[in-house]
Amino acid sequence: MKCEYCGKQIDHIPFQCEYCGRYYCDDHRLHENHYCSYALKKLEEERSATVCRKIKAFFRRLF
């Protein structure tokens, strides 16, 4: 099996990204190391949800 980012042959159990499901070598196993677009989208959604909750809580205190 080869790393889906760099193409390096993986001689051991490959790492599967929890966001995109693809397989990577030791160097690219973390989502930030293979520039995982699925992870970035998920993190943006989580941040947006957090900001929305904080804004709603702020306005609830005002009224």
TARA-V682849 format. One record per residue. PHI is phi in radians with two decimals (* if undefined). OMEGA is omega in whole degrees, -180 to 180 (NA if undefined). Layout:
BEGIN
PHI_OMEGA / PHI_OMEGA
END
This chain:
BEGIN
*_-180 / -2.04_175 / -1.10_-178 / -1.37_177 / -1.71_-175 / -1.88_179 / 1.45_179 / -1.14_177 / -1.13_179 / -1.78_-176 / -1.62_-178 / -2.16_177 / -1.16_-177 / -1.29_177 / -1.61_178 / -1.79_179 / -1.18_-179 / -1.26_-179 / -1.65_-176 / -1.76_177 / 1.43_180 / -1.49_-175 / -1.86_-175 / -2.41_177 / -1.39_179 / -0.97_-176 / -1.24_-174 / -2.06_-176 / -1.21_179 / -1.44_-175 / -1.06_178 / -1.29_179 / -1.49_175 / -2.02_175 / 0.86_-176 / -1.19_-180 / -1.20_178 / -1.17_179 / -1.18_179 / -1.08_179 / -1.11_180 / -1.09_180 / -1.13_177 / -1.11_178 / -1.11_179 / -1.13_179 / -1.12_179 / -1.08_179 / -1.11_179 / -1.13_179 / -1.10_179 / -1.07_179 / -1.10_-180 / -1.17_178 / -1.15_179 / -1.07_180 / -1.11_179 / -1.08_-179 / -1.22_176 / -1.11_178 / -1.21_-180 / -1.27_-175 / -1.95_NA
END
